[in-house]
């Protein structure tokens, strides 16, 4: 029971980071947004995925093959997303902040 509660807490914390990150990309310092986006992509490569996702997998939150966005999509829409939908969402989360930061630097 405790493990499930921790998993839920990690899931919703992980979920809350997405809108916070998008808001920060609009209102934060553009160069910091670019640097943090690069660090995030680097952390995904080093750990072969997000640290929070790996923690959730270790806690039994979702299967080894599932990603965070896949689990989120299933919780919200109640069906399994296509790989294209997952790539689109995953790309949006790092392309949008970069695009906004670059626009803010150039304008």
C-alpha positions, 0 to 999 in steps of 0.5 A, a space after each residue: 500500500 505504501 509503495 502504491 502511494 509513493 508511486 502515485 505521488 511520484 506520478 503526479 509530481 512528474 505530471 506537475 513538472 510538465 505545465 510548470 516547465 512550459 510556463 517557465 519557458 514562457 516567463 523564465 530567462 531564455 538562456 536558462 530555459 535553453 540550458 535546462 532543456 539541454 541538461 534535461 535531454 542529456 539526463 534522458 540520454 545518460 539515464 536511458 530515460 527520465 529518472 522519475 520514470 525509472 523510479 516509477 518502474 522500480 516501484 511497479 507503477 508501470 511496465 518496463 516498456 511503458 513511458 511516462 507519457 504512455 501511462 499518462 495518455 492511458 489514464 486520461 484517454 483510457 486507450 493505448 496511444 500510437 507511437 506517433 502520438 507518443 513521439 509528438 507529445 514527447 517532442 512538444 515538451 522539449 521543442 516548445 520551450 526551446 522555440 519560445 526561448 529562442 523567439 524571446 532571445 531574438 525579439 
